[in-house]
Amino acid sequence: MRPRSWVLVLAAVFAVLQLANVTGRDTPDTKNYLSYALSLTGAGKREAAAATIDYVCASRAGRARRDQSVHVVRFHRPDPTDEVVAECRAREWAAVRPRLAAGQTGGHTVPYMSERFMRIFEARPGYPVFLMPFVLAFGVTWGLWAAGVVLACAGGVLAFLILRTLAVPVPLALSGQALYYVLPCGTTAMRPMTEGLLLALTLAAVWGCALVLRAGRTRSGLALVAGSLLALFTVKHSQALFLGLCLAAAGTVLALLRHRRRRRREGRGPRRAVALAAVGLAGAAVTVLLARLLHHPSEADSLQDLLTGHFARPDRERPWAEFWQLQGNFWVEWLRRQAWQPLFVAALGAGAWGALRRGGAVGGFLVAAAFTGILTQAGHPDINIWGDRLIVLAWLLPVVGVPLLLAPAVRRDGRVPLPTRGRPDRVGATG
């Protein structure tokens, strides 16, 4: 079978496995994105609210039924579906009806919470726009599932493309695709949330860096990076800002290192790194400018949202002081939990080693892109957020870095070695 056939087989196997959980993947924010997508299809506020609440309550009932079926005490009790659905609908409509009656009908989202909180989701049209054709074609339940499958499979394919651009053998490139599916990247990408699209677009930007530095496709690579940053702005503008800054930092450090070496054989490597840094910096600057022009929620709004429980309490008078105190407490607790279960830290270490030692200049940009997950988590130091989804972008480092680390062990031919620290001339010549 050709490599592309194996790529499709892996994606198909992953998609089939996802049939085990068509519902039950939603989070509290899912209804905001879903109601936005439904409004784009032409649904009114009450219609969108009804469809969204039905989906959320059906998911909760499904989880309750499955949990009860394996509960050692309650497994023989009657099916709780009807009771859970009734309680869920009553609770959700109790939050929505008064706001609709009070005239809170602006924007695209259904007013599940205050207008100040809903403004955060109004500034993120990218994911609802992506959902819209799936919802129109397959309905709410299967549309959200299909959208998740497409995003998750696309992320795995992009991981494969990055590794192949870095001349990694096909079996290991396929292992990178498989790692994307089995690590938290795949699980999180299947959730009806923005993270799946964020992961795919971030990988697309890394692939653009690889095309510029390793394949010599400067124009298409730079266009891919710029396009990814622009798309990220519509999905979650903070991620566009973080990625732009991190790519700019990586390109700057790489250019400075090349300048210190002053090797004539470096060719266009340093200039290409500078070009990538320029695109990243321009993306960050455009993100800040557009966010101001469009009156998107600022960092102050995000800070108050965090510290007031989604604006359920009065604004904090000294938010930054409280934020930094919470920040310190969060990372102490986070490190304690990682020491208890160090898989994530070990995977990050192995991925970073592979990226920096075997990935050449592209490895630096991979580390920078993965670091946006750390920045995203640092911006929301809430230890109770489900499944570490904010930091999930950091998992891209082992997804690509571990196959890079293993590549020399499976190579049969030494004539096409991956760049290493011991061969800076090869790194400089190829980027």
KAVENCOR-V731126 format. One record per residue. N is the residue number from 1. RES is the residue in three letters. PHI is phi in whole degrees, 0 to 359 (* if undefined). Layout:
n->N res->RES phi->PHI
n->N res->RES phi->PHI
This chain:
n->1 res->MET phi->*
n->2 res->ARG phi->287
n->3 res->PRO phi->306
n->4 res->ARG phi->296
n->5 res->SER phi->293
n->6 res->TRP phi->296
n->7 res->VAL phi->300
n->8 res->LEU phi->292
n->9 res->VAL phi->297
n->10 res->LEU phi->300
n->11 res->ALA phi->297
n->12 res->ALA phi->293
n->13 res->VAL phi->298
n->14 res->PHE phi->299
n->15 res->ALA phi->298
n->16 res->VAL phi->297
n->17 res->LEU phi->297
n->18 res->GLN phi->288
n->19 res->LEU phi->293
n->20 res->ALA phi->293
n->21 res->ASN phi->220
n->22 res->VAL phi->285
n->23 res->THR phi->240
n->24 res->GLY phi->88
n->25 res->ARG phi->259
n->26 res->ASP phi->290
n->27 res->THR phi->236
n->28 res->PRO phi->304
n->29 res->ASP phi->276
n->30 res->THR phi->302
n->31 res->LYS phi->295
n->32 res->ASN phi->290
n->33 res->TYR phi->291
n->34 res->LEU phi->293
n->35 res->SER phi->296
n->36 res->TYR phi->298
n->37 res->ALA phi->297
n->38 res->LEU phi->295
n->39 res->SER phi->294
n->40 res->LEU phi->291
n->41 res->THR phi->279
n->42 res->GLY phi->106
n->43 res->ALA phi->288
n->44 res->GLY phi->283
n->45 res->LYS phi->299
n->46 res->ARG phi->290
n->47 res->GLU phi->295
n->48 res->ALA phi->295
n->49 res->ALA phi->297
n->50 res->ALA phi->297
n->51 res->ALA phi->295
n->52 res->THR phi->292
n->53 res->ILE phi->295
n->54 res->ASP phi->300
n->55 res->TYR phi->295
n->56 res->VAL phi->297
n->57 res->CYS phi->290
n->58 res->ALA phi->296
n->59 res->SER phi->295
n->60 res->ARG phi->296
n->61 res->ALA phi->294
n->62 res->GLY phi->297
n->63 res->ARG phi->296
n->64 res->ALA phi->297
n->65 res->ARG phi->294
n->66 res->ARG phi->293
n->67 res->ASP phi->297
n->68 res->GLN phi->292
n->69 res->SER phi->295
n->70 res->VAL phi->245
n->71 res->HIS phi->282
n->72 res->VAL phi->292
n->73 res->VAL phi->253
n->74 res->ARG phi->258
n->75 res->PHE phi->296
n->76 res->HIS phi->266
n->77 res->ARG phi->282
n->78 res->PRO phi->297
n->79 res->ASP phi->303
n->80 res->PRO phi->273
n->81 res->THR phi->305
n->82 res->ASP phi->299
n->83 res->GLU phi->296
n->84 res->VAL phi->295
n->85 res->VAL phi->298
n->86 res->ALA phi->297
n->87 res->GLU phi->295
n->88 res->CYS phi->295
n->89 res->ARG phi->298
n->90 res->ALA phi->298
n->91 res->ARG phi->292
n->92 res->GLU phi->291
n->93 res->TRP phi->293
n->94 res->ALA phi->296
n->95 res->ALA phi->275
n->96 res->VAL phi->272
n->97 res->ARG phi->303
n->98 res->PRO phi->299
n->99 res->ARG phi->288
n->100 res->LEU phi->296
n->101 res->ALA phi->295
n->102 res->ALA phi->277
n->103 res->GLY phi->92
n->104 res->GLN phi->277
n->105 res->THR phi->238
n->106 res->GLY phi->284
n->107 res->GLY phi->75
n->108 res->HIS phi->258
n->109 res->THR phi->274
n->110 res->VAL phi->285
n->111 res->PRO phi->283
n->112 res->TYR phi->284
n->113 res->MET phi->221
n->114 res->SER phi->296
n->115 res->GLU phi->300
n->116 res->ARG phi->297
n->117 res->PHE phi->287
n->118 res->MET phi->292
n->119 res->ARG phi->299
n->120 res->ILE phi->299
n->121 res->PHE phi->277
n->122 res->GLU phi->296
n->123 res->ALA phi->273
n->124 res->ARG phi->233
n->125 res->PRO phi->283
n->126 res->GLY phi->301
n->127 res->TYR phi->291
n->128 res->PRO phi->301
n->129 res->VAL phi->297
n->130 res->PHE phi->295
n->131 res->LEU phi->291
n->132 res->MET phi->309
n->133 res->PRO phi->296
n->134 res->PHE phi->290
n->135 res->VAL phi->294
n->136 res->LEU phi->295
n->137 res->ALA phi->279
n->138 res->PHE phi->239
n->139 res->GLY phi->86
n->140 res->VAL phi->293
n->141 res->THR phi->295
n->142 res->TRP phi->286
n->143 res->GLY phi->294
n->144 res->LEU phi->295
n->145 res->TRP phi->297
n->146 res->ALA phi->296
n->147 res->ALA phi->298
n->148 res->GLY phi->296
n->149 res->VAL phi->298
n->150 res->VAL phi->299
n->151 res->LEU phi->294
n->152 res->ALA phi->295
n->153 res->CYS phi->296
n->154 res->ALA phi->297
n->155 res->GLY phi->299
n->156 res->GLY phi->296
n->157 res->VAL phi->296
n->158 res->LEU phi->295
n->159 res->ALA phi->299
n->160 res->PHE phi->299
n->161 res->LEU phi->296
n->162 res->ILE phi->298
n->163 res->LEU phi->294
n->164 res->ARG phi->291
n->165 res->THR phi->297
n->166 res->LEU phi->273
n->167 res->ALA phi->66
n->168 res->VAL phi->284
n->169 res->PRO phi->305
n->170 res->VAL phi->306
n->171 res->PRO phi->302
n->172 res->LEU phi->286
n->173 res->ALA phi->297
n->174 res->LEU phi->293
n->175 res->SER phi->294
n->176 res->GLY phi->296
n->177 res->GLN phi->298
n->178 res->ALA phi->295
n->179 res->LEU phi->300
n->180 res->TYR phi->300
n->181 res->TYR phi->286
n->182 res->VAL phi->269
n->183 res->LEU phi->280
n->184 res->PRO phi->303
n->185 res->CYS phi->303
n->186 res->GLY phi->294
n->187 res->THR phi->299
n->188 res->THR phi->290
n->189 res->ALA phi->297
n->190 res->MET phi->281
n->191 res->ARG phi->289
n->192 res->PRO phi->286
n->193 res->MET phi->217
n->194 res->THR phi->286
n->195 res->GLU phi->300
n->196 res->GLY phi->300
n->197 res->LEU phi->289
n->198 res->LEU phi->297
n->199 res->LEU phi->298
n->200 res->ALA phi->296
n->201 res->LEU phi->291
n->202 res->THR phi->293
n->203 res->LEU phi->296
n->204 res->ALA phi->298
n->205 res->ALA phi->295
n->206 res->VAL phi->295
n->207 res->TRP phi->299
n->208 res->GLY phi->300
n->209 res->CYS phi->299
n->210 res->ALA phi->295
n->211 res->LEU phi->297
n->212 res->VAL phi->291
n->213 res->LEU phi->273
n->214 res->ARG phi->246
n->215 res->ALA phi->263
n->216 res->GLY phi->72
n->217 res->ARG phi->265
n->218 res->THR phi->296
n->219 res->ARG phi->296
n->220 res->SER phi->294
n->221 res->GLY phi->294
n->222 res->LEU phi->296
n->223 res->ALA phi->296
n->224 res->LEU phi->294
n->225 res->VAL phi->297
n->226 res->ALA phi->297
n->227 res->GLY phi->296
n->228 res->SER phi->295
n->229 res->LEU phi->296
n->230 res->LEU phi->295
n->231 res->ALA phi->295
n->232 res->LEU phi->299
n->233 res->PHE phi->301
n->234 res->THR phi->284
n->235 res->VAL phi->272
n->236 res->LYS phi->198
n->237 res->HIS phi->293
n->238 res->SER phi->295
n->239 res->GLN phi->292
n->240 res->ALA phi->298
n->241 res->LEU phi->295
n->242 res->PHE phi->299
n->243 res->LEU phi->293
n->244 res->GLY phi->300
n->245 res->LEU phi->294
n->246 res->CYS phi->292
n->247 res->LEU phi->294
n->248 res->ALA phi->297
n->249 res->ALA phi->295
n->250 res->ALA phi->297
n->251 res->GLY phi->296
n->252 res->THR phi->294
n->253 res->VAL phi->298
n->254 res->LEU phi->297
n->255 res->ALA phi->297
n->256 res->LEU phi->294
n->257 res->LEU phi->296
n->258 res->ARG phi->294
n->259 res->HIS phi->295
n->260 res->ARG phi->293
n->261 res->ARG phi->288
n->262 res->ARG phi->52
n->263 res->ARG phi->262
n->264 res->ARG phi->290
n->265 res->ARG phi->281
n->266 res->GLU phi->290
n->267 res->GLY phi->58
n->268 res->ARG phi->265
n->269 res->GLY phi->308
n->270 res->PRO phi->298
n->271 res->ARG phi->295
n->272 res->ARG phi->292
n->273 res->ALA phi->296
n->274 res->VAL phi->297
n->275 res->ALA phi->297
n->276 res->LEU phi->295
n->277 res->ALA phi->298
n->278 res->ALA phi->295
n->279 res->VAL phi->296
n->280 res->GLY phi->298
n->281 res->LEU phi->294
n->282 res->ALA phi->296
n->283 res->GLY phi->298
n->284 res->ALA phi->295
n->285 res->ALA phi->295
n->286 res->VAL phi->295
n->287 res->THR phi->300
n->288 res->VAL phi->297
n->289 res->LEU phi->295
n->290 res->LEU phi->295
n->291 res->ALA phi->298
n->292 res->ARG phi->289
n->293 res->LEU phi->296
n->294 res->LEU phi->270
n->295 res->HIS phi->58
n->296 res->HIS phi->292
n->297 res->PRO phi->306
n->298 res->SER phi->268
n->299 res->GLU phi->295
n->300 res->ALA phi->294
n->301 res->ASP phi->296
n->302 res->SER phi->298
n->303 res->LEU phi->293
n->304 res->GLN phi->293
n->305 res->ASP phi->301
n->306 res->LEU phi->294
n->307 res->LEU phi->276
n->308 res->THR phi->250
n->309 res->GLY phi->64
n->310 res->HIS phi->62
n->311 res->PHE phi->65
n->312 res->ALA phi->278
n->313 res->ARG phi->234
n->314 res->PRO phi->298
n->315 res->ASP phi->301
n->316 res->ARG phi->280
n->317 res->GLU phi->283
n->318 res->ARG phi->236
n->319 res->PRO phi->295
n->320 res->TRP phi->291
n->321 res->ALA phi->297
n->322 res->GLU phi->293
n->323 res->PHE phi->298
n->324 res->TRP phi->291
n->325 res->GLN phi->295
n->326 res->LEU phi->296
n->327 res->GLN phi->301
n->328 res->GLY phi->297
n->329 res->ASN phi->298
n->330 res->PHE phi->298
n->331 res->TRP phi->289
n->332 res->VAL phi->297
n->333 res->GLU phi->292
n->334 res->TRP phi->298
n->335 res->LEU phi->294
n->336 res->ARG phi->298
n->337 res->ARG phi->293
n->338 res->GLN phi->292
n->339 res->ALA phi->295
n->340 res->TRP phi->287
n->341 res->GLN phi->229
n->342 res->PRO phi->275
n->343 res->LEU phi->301
n->344 res->PHE phi->298
n->345 res->VAL phi->296
n->346 res->ALA phi->296
n->347 res->ALA phi->295
n->348 res->LEU phi->297
n->349 res->GLY phi->298
n->350 res->ALA phi->296
n->351 res->GLY phi->295
n->352 res->ALA phi->294
n->353 res->TRP phi->298
n->354 res->GLY phi->296
n->355 res->ALA phi->295
n->356 res->LEU phi->281
n->357 res->ARG phi->272
n->358 res->ARG phi->246
n->359 res->GLY phi->266
n->360 res->GLY phi->61
n->361 res->ALA phi->297
n->362 res->VAL phi->297
n->363 res->GLY phi->301
n->364 res->GLY phi->296
n->365 res->PHE phi->289
n->366 res->LEU phi->296
n->367 res->VAL phi->300
n->368 res->ALA phi->298
n->369 res->ALA phi->294
n->370 res->ALA phi->294
n->371 res->PHE phi->295
n->372 res->THR phi->298
n->373 res->GLY phi->294
n->374 res->ILE phi->295
n->375 res->LEU phi->296
n->376 res->THR phi->297
n->377 res->GLN phi->295
n->378 res->ALA phi->296
n->379 res->GLY phi->287
n->380 res->HIS phi->225
n->381 res->PRO phi->286
n->382 res->ASP phi->244
n->383 res->ILE phi->290
n->384 res->ASN phi->264
n->385 res->ILE phi->293
n->386 res->TRP phi->306
n->387 res->GLY phi->57
n->388 res->ASP phi->54
n->389 res->ARG phi->292
n->390 res->LEU phi->291
n->391 res->ILE phi->267
n->392 res->VAL phi->299
n->393 res->LEU phi->299
n->394 res->ALA phi->293
n->395 res->TRP phi->293
n->396 res->LEU phi->297
n->397 res->LEU phi->295
n->398 res->PRO phi->292
n->399 res->VAL phi->302
n->400 res->VAL phi->262
n->401 res->GLY phi->288
n->402 res->VAL phi->294
n->403 res->PRO phi->300
n->404 res->LEU phi->297
n->405 res->LEU phi->296
n->406 res->LEU phi->273
n->407 res->ALA phi->305
n->408 res->PRO phi->299
n->409 res->ALA phi->288
n->410 res->VAL phi->251
n->411 res->ARG phi->287
n->412 res->ARG phi->263
n->413 res->ASP phi->236
n->414 res->GLY phi->276
n->415 res->ARG phi->282
n->416 res->VAL phi->235
n->417 res->PRO phi->288
n->418 res->LEU phi->287
n->419 res->PRO phi->296
n->420 res->THR phi->227
n->421 res->ARG phi->295
n->422 res->GLY phi->281
n->423 res->ARG phi->232
n->424 res->PRO phi->296
n->425 res->ASP phi->293
n->426 res->ARG phi->291
n->427 res->VAL phi->296
n->428 res->GLY phi->293
n->429 res->ALA phi->289
n->430 res->THR phi->253
n->431 res->GLY phi->96
